[in-house]
Amino acid sequence: MLERLQSLEDRYNQLNELLSDQEVISDHHKLREYSKEQSDLADSVAVYRQYKETNAELTDAKEMLADDLDDEMTEMVKLEIGELSERLEELEEQLKFLLIPKDPNDDKNVIVEIRAAAGGDEAALFAGDLYRMYSRYAEMHRWKTEVIEAHTSDMGGFKEIVFMIHGKGAFSQLKFENGAHRVQRVPETEASGRVHTSTATVAVLAEAEDVEVELNESDIRVDRFASSGPGGQSVNTTMSAVRLTHLPTGMIVSCQDEKSQIKNKEKAMKVLRARLYDKYRQEAQDEYDETRKSAVGSGDRSERIRTYNFPQNRVTDHRISLTIQKLDQILEGKLAEFIDALLLDEQTKGLERIGE
């Protein structure tokens, strides 16, 4: 561990020199790349330097005990050794967590896609509940939510809704929401009071930057059509809606939320870039280590991850076997207990991999 930490400090020092180099300063991409790398290393290097300093002080204190000291001084040195040893253990624990590889997407904005699955109108209503839950969670963090595309159902809710959350660290918090969400409740239309089970799927994609996914205009077919649904006088009269088809993959993205065709195309490009980035990242992950797939790590949206049971006011996350009897609060966006537990689970697995 210490060898790895020393190599990180060496790299940090090298980056300091590179960021002072005029050639790097004049290259926008290199400057951003090196600055981000240095920022990612900063916490680990700072704690490692504290560790080295504390370890040096502990060595000095132990050497002092070999000197001819009076009883009072000996007790003081022993007390200091105890405090320094305790501090050293704390720093070691911090370093173990800091050495867990950080997801490079953690600080990014996210694009969230919610789709009604099994359950018809009830699934669409539940998709609406999930959208509201994530919107409230974003509000609590003072993040901005922006709808990109929405298809409502006749009974309310959404057959599909795609929206973006702008906020530093949004992906680090919401990446665990990938998967199938199940609801158990009595629908308003159910006269007998029988509990129904419905599902909705959630996909959380990290916003991809231009430099991460190269899109060639020749690979994209752009179709323009009239908007449909709410939107005022321009609906069905102006060709403002945009549909993008990525020819190499067959991936299709449409957007009609804005009255401006240009803005709709910009939003659709963001979604297309994020989906392609997620696809390429997933393929690389699968190739890297097929055996380490999990609902959290792989983003497998076919696996049920959470159940929302209305009659018992409980929510259960099946990945970590955590049940919380606060369904009403959770649907208001109070997801912290689940997200904190999932983060801890991710860190624990990271520590286990370091120890392998």
N, C-alpha and C positions, 0 to 999 in steps of 0.2 A: 504494500500500500504506500509506503513512504517513497519508494522509487518512483511510483506513478505520480505522486504528489510533487516530487522534485521536478519531474519532467514537465508537469503542468506549470510550475513556477518558471522554469526555463523558457517555456513557450510564451508565457505572459510577458516576461522581460523582452523576448524577441519581438513580440507584437508592439511593445512600447517603442522600440527602435523603428520598426516598420511604419508606424503611424506618424513618425517624425520625418519620414523619407519623402522628399518632394515628389518623387515619381508616384508614390502611393496616394499622396494628397491630391494630385491632379487626376487620379483615376477614380471616378465616382463609385464604381462597383467594388473595386478592391478596398477602398476606404470604408465602405459600409460593411463589407465582409469581415475585415480585420477588426473593426470597431465592435461588431456584434460578438465575434469570437472572444475578444478581450473582456467584454462585459460579462459573457457567460462564465469566464474563468475567475472573475474578480473575487467572488465570495469564497471559493475554494482556496485561492492563493492567500487571501487575508487570514483565514482560519489556520491554514498551514503555517504561516509565518508566526502566528500566535503560539501554535504548537511548538515550533522550533525554539522560540524565545522561552517558553515555559519549561521546556525540556532542559535547556541550557541552565536556567535558574535552579532547577531541581538537581542537576549534576553538581553545580557549585555548592549547593546547600549540603549535599551528601559528603562532599570533600571536606567541608568545614568540620564535620563531626570527627574527622581523623585528627584535627588539631587539638591542642591542649586547651580545652575550654572549661570555664567554671560551670557549676551546676545550672545556674540561671540561664546562661547563654546556650548551654546544651539543650535545655527544655525549649527555648525559643526557636532554635534551629530545627528540632524535631517537629514542633508545631508547624513551622513553615514547610517542612518536607511533606507533612500530611496534607496541608492545603494545596501545595503544588501538585501532589500526586492525584488528588481529587480533581483538580482543574484539568490535568493532563488527560484523565479518563473522559471527562466531559468533552474536551476538544476532539478526542479520538472518535467518539460517537458522532459528533457533528461532521467530521471528515468522512465517515462511512456513508452518511446520507448524501453529502455533497458529491461523492464520487459516483453516485447512481447516475447513469447517463440521462441527460435531460432531453425530453422530446423537443426537437428543434421547432415544432409548431406551437409550443405552449403559449407564447406571447401574442399569437395572431388573432385576428377577427375570425368569426365563424359564419358559415352559411348552414342553416338548419332546414332540413326538409322533413316535413311530417305528412304522412299519407295514411288515410283510413284503410284498414285491411279487412279482417273478418268481422262481420256484424252489421253491414249495411249502414242505415242512417245513424244507428247508435255508435258505430265506429267513427263516423264523421263528427258526431257531437263530441266524442272523446278526443279526437284530433284537435278540435277547437279548445277543449280544456287544457291539453298539453301546450298548445300555442300560448294560451293565456298564462300558464304556469311559467314558461320560459321568459315571456315578456316581463312578468312581475319580477322574476329573478334578475333579469337584466336591469330593470329600474332600480332595484336595491343596490346594484353595483354602479349605478349611474352610467350604464352603457346605453348606446343608442340602438334601437331596433328599426329595421327598414324592410318592409314587405317587398318581395320581388315578384312573386306570382301566387295567386290564390284562386282555387276553384271551390265554391261553396256548394253545399248540398241543399236539397229542397227543405229539409227539416231544420236547417241551421248547421253550424260547424263547417268543417272543411273536408272535401274529398282529398284535397292536397293543398298544402301551403308551404311556400319556400320563402324564407326571410333571412336577413343578415343581421348579425349582432356586432356592432363596432365597440371594441373595448379591449384594452391591454390585458392579456391573460384569459380572454374569453375561452379559447380552446382548451387551456389547461383545466378549466372548471367543467366544461360541458362535453368534453370528449367521451366521458363515461356514459352519455345518454344514448349512444349508438345501440340500436337493437329494437326488439319488439316489446311494446308496452301493452299490458293486458288490464282491462277494467272489468270488474264484476259489480253490477248494480241493477236495480229495477228500472227499466225504461219508463218514461212518462206515458207511453202508449200501451204499456202492459197492464191490462185490467186485472189480471189474476195476482199480481204482485210477485211474479216469478223472477228470480235473479237471472240476468243474461250475462254472457261473457263475450266481450268484443276486444279487438286489438287494433293498434295503430303502430306504424313503424316510424322510427326516428333515425335520421342520418345527420351526423354533425361533421361538416367538412371544414378544414382549415382554409382560409382565403389564401390563394396562391398568388405570388407576385409574378410580374412579367418575366423576370429572369429565371424563375423556377420552372415554368411551363412555356415553351416556345410554341406559339400558334401561328401557322402560316395561313394567310388569307385564302390561298388557293385550296386549302383543306376544309374550308368552311362554306357551306351554302346558306345564304341568307334569304329567308322568305318573309314577306311583309303582308299583314292582313289586318282587317278591322278588329278593334277591340270588342269584347263582349262583356256584359255584366255591368255593375255599377261604374259610374265614371262621368255622368253628365251628358251634355249635348254631343260631345265628340264621339261617344260610343256608336259603333256601327257606321260612322260617317267618315272617319279618317283612317288611313292605313298606318296607324301608329304602332300596332303590335308587331313583335319581331320573333321569328323562330330561327334558331341556328342549328344546323346539322353538321356535326364533325364527321366528315366523310371517312377518314381512316378507321374510326371506331363505331360509327353509326350512332353516336351519342347525340340526343336532341334536347335543346333547351329553348323555352319560349318565355317571353316577358311582355306583359301588356299593362303593367301597373301605372306607368307614366303616360301622359298625353304626348310626350315627345318621343318620336321614333329613335332619335339619337340616344336619349337616356335609356330607353328600353334595351337598345343594343348593348350599351355599356354594362347594364345590369346583367343581361344574359351572358355576356362575355365573362363576367366575374364568376357566375355559376359554372359555366363550361370549364373555365380554367381550374376552378376548385375541384370539380368532379374528375377531370383528367389527372390532376395532381394526386387526388385520393386513389385513383385507379393505379397509377404508376407506383405510388408509394406502397400500396397493398401488394402489388405483384412482386416488388422488391423484398417486402417483408416475408411473403410466402416462400420466395426462393431462398432467403437467408436462413430461415429456420421454421419449417413447417410444424414442428412439434410444439412450438410455443404459442400457437394460436389460442386466443381466448376472446370472450365477448368484449372485454375492455381493450385488449391490445390489437385485435384484428379488425374491429368494427364490423363484425358479422351481424348484419341486420335481420337475419332469419331466426336468431335465437332469442327466446323470451328472456328479458332481463329483469322486469319488474311487474308486480301485480298491485293494482289499486282496488281495494275492496271497500265499497261504500257502506254496506250494512254494518260492518265491524269497524269502520273509520280507520282502517289500517293500510299501510303500504309496505310491501316486502320486496327487497332487492335480492334476487335469487343468487347472484354471483358471490355475495358475501354473507348470505343468510342473515340479513338484518331486517327486522320488522319494527316499524314505528307506528304508534297509534295516534297519528296526527294527520290523517288524510286531508282534512279541510285546510290545515295550515300549509301543507306541502303543495296543494293545488294553488295556493296563493303565492307560490314562489319560494317558500322557505325550505330550500333543498340542502342547506348547509350540512345537516347531519349525515345525509347520504353521501354528499360529495367529499366531505372530510374523511369519512370511513373508506371510501373508494380510493382516495389519495393515499391514505395510510396503507391500504392493501397493496397498491402499486409500489410504494416505497419498500414494503416488506419483501415483495417478490424481487425488487431490484437488489436488495441487500443479499438475498439468497443467491442471485446470479453472480454477484461479486465474489461470494464465498465459494463458488463452484470451482 
